[in-house]
Amino acid sequence: MLFVPYSCSNRVVNTLKDYAVKALVNTVDHLGSVSFKVNGLLDEKVDEVSGTELRVSCIEQVITWLFPSRLILRIWEVRALTLDINLC
């Protein structure tokens, strides 16, 4: 068995502790950065979907105003087909 002086082993332990702390801080920092980017992308997509829903709603209102109610069912059928929803 190899004998290592206390001061040397203490230095190794402290170096390993420092390394472990720095690795943990870097990992948490990286996760925070990734979380921020994912949050931004998600916000963009939510805004995009909201804008699309608003445009669809406006188109439906115009069609409702311009055409008789018999076409409204057909609009919902087309929308259901687009979203792959079964109305029956």
C-alpha positions in Angstrom: 0.0 0.0 0.0 1.3 3.4 -0.9 1.6 6.0 1.8 0.5 9.5 0.8 1.2 12.4 3.2 -1.9 14.1 4.7 -1.3 17.4 3.1 -1.1 15.9 -0.3 -4.3 13.9 0.1 -6.0 16.9 1.5 -5.0 18.9 -1.5 -6.4 16.2 -3.8 -9.7 16.1 -2.0 -10.0 19.9 -2.1 -9.2 19.9 -5.9 -11.8 17.2 -6.5 -14.4 19.2 -4.5 -13.6 22.3 -6.5 -14.0 20.4 -9.7 -17.3 18.8 -8.6 -18.7 22.2 -7.6 -17.6 23.8 -10.9 -19.1 20.9 -12.9 -22.4 21.2 -11.0 -22.5 25.0 -11.5 -21.8 24.5 -15.2 -24.5 21.9 -15.5 -27.1 24.1 -13.8 -26.1 27.0 -16.0 -26.5 24.9 -19.1 -29.9 23.7 -18.0 -31.0 27.2 -17.3 -29.9 28.3 -20.8 -31.7 25.4 -22.5 -34.8 26.1 -20.5 -34.7 29.8 -21.5 -34.4 28.8 -25.2 -37.2 26.2 -25.0 -39.4 28.8 -23.3 -38.8 31.3 -26.0 -39.6 28.8 -28.8 -42.7 27.7 -27.0 -43.9 31.3 -26.6 -43.3 31.9 -30.3 -45.4 28.8 -31.2 -48.2 29.8 -28.8 -48.3 33.3 -30.4 -48.3 31.7 -33.9 -51.2 29.4 -33.0 -53.2 32.3 -31.4 -52.7 34.4 -34.5 -53.9 31.5 -36.7 -56.9 30.9 -34.5 -57.8 34.6 -34.7 -57.5 34.6 -38.5 -59.7 31.4 -38.7 -62.3 33.0 -36.4 -62.4 36.2 -38.6 -62.8 34.1 -41.7 -65.7 32.2 -40.1 -67.4 35.4 -39.1 -67.1 36.8 -42.6 -68.5 33.6 -44.1 -71.3 33.5 -41.6 -72.2 37.1 -42.4 -72.0 36.6 -46.2 -73.6 33.2 -46.7 -76.6 31.5 -45.3 -76.3 29.1 -42.3 -76.4 26.0 -44.5 -72.7 26.6 -45.4 -71.6 26.8 -41.8 -72.0 23.1 -41.3 -69.8 22.5 -44.4 -67.1 24.9 -42.9 -67.0 22.9 -39.7 -66.8 19.7 -41.7 -63.8 21.0 -43.6 -62.2 22.2 -40.4 -62.8 18.9 -38.7 -61.2 17.1 -41.7 -58.2 19.4 -41.5 -57.9 18.6 -37.8 -58.7 14.9 -38.3 -61.8 15.0 -36.1 -64.8 12.7 -36.6 -68.1 14.7 -36.3 -70.3 11.6 -36.2 
